[in-house]
Amino acid sequence: MTFVQGRRVGRLATVGEGGIPSVVPICYAVIHYDGEPVVVSALDEKPKHVPLRDLARVRNILRRPKVSMVVDDYHEDWRALTFTRLSGKAEIIEPDHGLHAVGITALRAKYPQYERMAINAAPLIAIRQLRATSWHGGKTGPSPVEPFAQPGATELAALVRGRRSVRSFQSRSVPRNIIEQAIAAAGWAPSPHGRQPWRFAVIEAPERRASLAAAMAESWQTQLELDGQTPEIVRVRLDKSRQRLRDAPILIVPCLYLAELDHYPDPARQEAERIMAIQSLGAAIQNLLLSIHAAGLDAGWMCAPLFCPELVRDELGLEAALIPHALIPVGYAAKDPARRGRLPLASLIVNWE
Ligand SMILES: Cc1cc2nc3c(=O)[nH]c(=O)nc-3n(C[C@H](O)[C@H](O)[C@H](O)COP(=O)(O)O)c2cc1C
């Protein structure tokens, strides 16, 4: 499957009405889902004159799901000619299916053009139960379709790179199970002594979000004025912040919870214990963000509660041992954010002996 994953275009053959074969070039990605490799291909918005569900390939798949696909490399030196033919069962996968989000992430990671296209809102084609035949340099024969050497490695890389901080959201509601799964994923983060020194508050009710936004804005206003910001800047920044909290259908407040950590007689070790808990909270939040992204949604990270933890705790009616550390708005992105570049690997590794 490495050969298939590495090519850019495949030729998908379906059977049309009256048994007439139909072949189209497709962009595709290979994902690992439910313990098997799956080929996914988007029904995208490239100029087409028919609704997506009326595309010949979609109608053909719905009628006769058995399909074939060829991926090949042509060389003038025919000893280097290579192709793989896959056959399998195709399905049309709707956006609410778990496979859909994984497929969209893999397609966007492989083809950056998809980042700007709303392929997440359309169904996609998934080809499962794959069987492969490969031909290389004059040798042909069936080749077993192996799972990836490291199952999930491709998806993980795509998820890590694809996660982004979104700052404006649609008002569309978020299924509860996605939030529960994300918090469960946070729970698998490494933590000092395995004590999991963090908890999560979820705020969904619109009036609760508005009330938290108003309370935090008041506290932030005082701080901005202390900084000497002009009234106009204060107004614009507060409006933006309030809007983000009101528009996102879900807010998650990750809190530090130190009550079950070790206690030391000396301040240095006590402080190290607290820092370890904060490091662990960061790892838990990253798990949460990746899980949300894997489900096809987006999130942001606001540090505001760090500057008024008591206010947020009181507003949410949380117990005194919880220290709000961040605010994570979750939802469907209203627009794609500009991404920041990253340091090259050579700058990240400062020493390797
Ligand atoms: C501890 C922490 C605090 C952050 N606080 C804010 C914030 O208050 N407001 C905001 O818009 N983004 C905040 N961010 C998000 C960063 O701006 C963002 O991660 C960074 O610009 C990289 O962009 P990306 O997340 O899209 O890759 C915070 C991130 C971290 C890790």
The ligand as an SDF file (V2000), in Angstrom:
LIG
                    3D

 31 33  0  0  0  0  0  0  0  0999 V2000
   -1.0920   28.3500   26.4900 C   0  0  0  0  0  0  0  0  0  0  0  0
   -1.7160   28.9330   25.2480 C   0  0  0  0  0  0  0  0  0  0  0  0
   -2.4960   30.0650   25.3400 C   0  0  0  0  0  0  0  0  0  0  0  0
   -3.1300   30.5930   24.2090 C   0  0  0  0  0  0  0  0  0  0  0  0
   -3.9530   31.6700   24.3490 N   0  0  0  0  0  0  0  0  0  0  0  0
   -4.6030   32.1610   23.2700 C   0  0  0  0  0  0  0  0  0  0  0  0
   -5.5170   33.2460   23.4180 C   0  0  0  0  0  0  0  0  0  0  0  0
   -5.7440   33.7460   24.5110 O   0  0  0  0  0  0  0  0  0  0  0  0
   -6.1490   33.7020   22.3160 N   0  0  0  0  0  0  0  0  0  0  0  0
   -5.9320   33.1440   21.0750 C   0  0  0  0  0  0  0  0  0  0  0  0
   -6.5330   33.6110   20.1030 O   0  0  0  0  0  0  0  0  0  0  0  0
   -5.0870   32.0990   20.9080 N   0  0  0  0  0  0  0  0  0  0  0  0
   -4.4190   31.5990   21.9660 C   0  0  0  0  0  0  0  0  0  0  0  0
   -3.5830   30.5120   21.8250 N   0  0  0  0  0  0  0  0  0  0  0  0
   -3.4460   29.8810   20.4990 C   0  0  0  0  0  0  0  0  0  0  0  0
   -2.1500   30.2800   19.7910 C   0  0  0  0  0  0  0  0  0  0  0  0
   -2.2130   31.6180   19.3740 O   0  0  0  0  0  0  0  0  0  0  0  0
   -1.9680   29.3320   18.5890 C   0  0  0  0  0  0  0  0  0  0  0  0
   -1.8440   28.0120   19.0580 O   0  0  0  0  0  0  0  0  0  0  0  0
   -0.7290   29.6800   17.7770 C   0  0  0  0  0  0  0  0  0  0  0  0
   -0.8730   30.9370   17.1640 O   0  0  0  0  0  0  0  0  0  0  0  0
   -0.4630   28.6400   16.6830 C   0  0  0  0  0  0  0  0  0  0  0  0
   -1.5690   28.5250   15.8160 O   0  0  0  0  0  0  0  0  0  0  0  0
   -2.3350   27.1390   15.5880 P   0  0  0  0  0  0  0  0  0  0  0  0
   -2.8590   26.6830   16.9220 O   0  0  0  0  0  0  0  0  0  0  0  0
   -3.4420   27.4600   14.6180 O   0  0  0  0  0  0  0  0  0  0  0  0
   -1.3640   26.1530   15.0130 O   0  0  0  0  0  0  0  0  0  0  0  0
   -2.9350   29.9820   22.9380 C   0  0  0  0  0  0  0  0  0  0  0  0
   -2.1320   28.8340   22.8570 C   0  0  0  0  0  0  0  0  0  0  0  0
   -1.5370   28.3130   23.9880 C   0  0  0  0  0  0  0  0  0  0  0  0
   -0.7210   27.0460   23.8810 C   0  0  0  0  0  0  0  0  0  0  0  0
  1  2  1  0
  2  3  1  0
  2 30  2  0
  3  4  2  0
  4  5  1  0
  4 28  1  0
  5  6  2  0
  6  7  1  0
  6 13  1  0
  7  8  2  0
  7  9  1  0
  9 10  1  0
 10 11  2  0
 10 12  1  0
 12 13  2  0
 13 14  1  0
 14 15  1  0
 14 28  1  0
 15 16  1  0
 16 17  1  0
 16 18  1  0
 18 19  1  0
 18 20  1  0
 20 21  1  0
 20 22  1  0
 22 23  1  0
 23 24  1  0
 24 25  2  0
 24 26  1  0
 24 27  1  0
 28 29  2  0
 29 30  1  0
 30 31  1  0
M  END
$$$$
